[in-house]
Every structure is written in structure tokens, then in C-alpha cells.
Amino acid sequence: MRYAYLGPAGTFTEEALRQVASPDDAVYLPQTDVGSAIAAVRSGEADRAVVAIESTAEGGVTATLDSLATGAPLVLLREVLVPVQFTLVGAPGTRLADVRRIAAHPHAWVQCRRWLAAHLPGAVHVPATSNTAPAALLAEAGDDAAALRALAFDAALVPPAAVGTYGLEPLAERVADNPSALTRFVVVGPPGDVPAPTGADKTTLVVHLPDNEAGALLAMLEQFAVRGVNLSRIESRPIGDALGRYSFSIDAEGHVTDERMGEVLMGLHRRCPYVRFLGSYPRADAVAPSVHVGTSDADFVEARAWLDRLRTGDGT
Ligand SMILES: O=C(O)C(=O)C[C@]1(C(=O)O)C=C[C@@H](O)C=C1
């Protein structure tokens, strides 16, 4: 199996990928951004992509949500959680007090903002395409003073595992505003068999609302509420064709084969102009949803049988 993911080697995305497939049994295809990783699956260059989709610091990863919401259909097959803390590394000989320009992925910068304000006030953010792109540049420059000067930064926030991979000098460890920060990654593949229900699953959807209809958002949410389906994430993203037009990216608790989720999907299909099913897959934390009175599979099956009896005139 060939896996496209955000590289170069040592990213948190690679850590997530290692939970899915060992490099001994799979081909790792590092990419420069999330969009390219997803595009590699659409073009057939990769069988799967592993991409960040949500973090405790930033919520949804918009590059991922947007790439999945349009274009050839893809589905999520699995989710993986990775704890996120950073190590600040510097060019050889750099002291913490001398750091002025820090290379960091924009999400990493957000995750360390308070720490940076306390320890390196005034340090400037140099945006990086991934958490290890600056690590690779530092390693390449080695102790060549001219090559180091040519870099736009003198330190970088990198995943702790990248320190060894690239032979870097740590200036500060466990850099994070939230020591319990987590990033959620998903395995993306072409549509096919849906992973079997486990009793603790998530379903991811993209939903558009009818135009100019007061209460359309409430009506959409009611499809979930009345069937006892809890949401764990909902975000609006611009559709892009006009101002005021938004697409909703939703994670709902449950599996497409659950009766209540099936009823939700049929309700959305009836009421909303566009619904994209992005898959049902096991929750990484294995937490089962709490089932409200009257919304278990058995309740729906029994209610349907009752309706059938009414329709055929042989019941009460
Ligand atoms: O995988 C990496 O290391 C990344 O650079 C990406 C990414 C992200 O897209 O959220 C992953 C985890 C961290 O939350 C910060 C950045």
C-alpha cells in the first residue's frame, strides 16, 4: 500500500502514519502539503493519504476540509490521534536568548503562542510548509556559516522525534501552551467498502443548505437532534462562488449502518441541496455514543414494523 502524507520525514503526520502501517510493509510518499497528499490518491499515485483534520488548538484543518469537500469523491477510513508538543531547535551554536526568527508550521505557531510570548517576546514567525521542512534545511546547512545565514530563520519548532532524525540541537523541550494538545489525523482512500461498524464510530459529512431559507441551519441540525445523533464537530467553510454561501463540515457520532444515522442521512438528502458522505469509521478513542430513549436500532426497526402493520391494516 502506498501512503501519501505531509513530509519531509519526522512530521506528526508521519507519526500518525506509523500507527497505521509500518514503513517495512508500506511505501511512504512524503508530500509538500495536504492538498498534494489528497491529490495523490485522486490521481492513483497513492492508495491512501494520511492528513491532519482537527486539532485541539485550531479546530478543523481547513486545507484538509476544503480538499475533501470538492473534487472526485474520497472517504475517510480510519482516524488516529497524536499528542503534540514541540522542541525548539537552533542553528549550531545558537543560544535561546539570541533567537529572533522562528520557522514553524502555522498550526505549530498557534499551539506555542503563549510559550513564545513568555520566553521569546518579539520573536518573528517564519511560516513553514510542515513541522519538519525547516529541520531538513537546518540539517542540510550543517555548520556551514554561509548556508545558515542564507536561511530566513535561526530556530524552528519541530516534533521531538525530528531532533534525532535530523541531528539537531534542542534549545527548549516540551514547548506547548496546552500539554494535552492532540491532533486528529485521518486515513483517506477512494470510495469502496465502508469500514464495519464497531459501536463507537464517526460519520463525516459535507452539507449545503437551501438558499435564502430562514431557519435552514436549524432545520438541518434538527435532522440530527430528533434522532439522537450527537455531533463532535461542525464548521462552516465558504463554498467560494458567492459571498454568504457556506458549506458545513460535520462529524457525527455513529455509523452509516446505524438506523438513526440512516434516518438522518435520508432527512438531509430530502431537505438539503447537497450532501457528501465522507465515510463512517471507528473512533480512535473508542467512546460509544449514549443512545437516547427511542433512538436505538431496535426502536427504529420496531417502529417501522408497526407502520407496516398499520399500512397493511393488520395491526394497532
Ligand atoms: O504533521 C505535521 O508535523 C505538520 O506539520 C502538520 C500539522 C497540522 O497540519 O496540524 C500537524 C500537527 C500539528 O498540529 C501541527 C501541524
The ligand as a Gaussian input file, in Angstrom:
#p B3LYP/6-31G(d) Opt

LIG

0 1
 O        2.329000      16.799000      10.534000
 C        2.982000      17.803000      10.847000
 O        4.002000      17.736000      11.535000
 C        2.525000      19.118000      10.378000
 O        3.314000      19.981000      10.146000
 C        1.049000      19.390000      10.239000
 C        0.290000      19.725000      11.492000
 C       -1.148000      20.182000      11.076000
 O       -1.487000      20.256000       9.906000
 O       -1.947000      20.456000      12.005000
 C        0.187000      18.534000      12.350000
 C        0.215000      18.563000      13.707000
 C        0.352000      19.816000      14.470000
 O       -0.950000      20.089000      14.988000
 C        0.798000      20.935000      13.630000
 C        0.867000      20.847000      12.239000

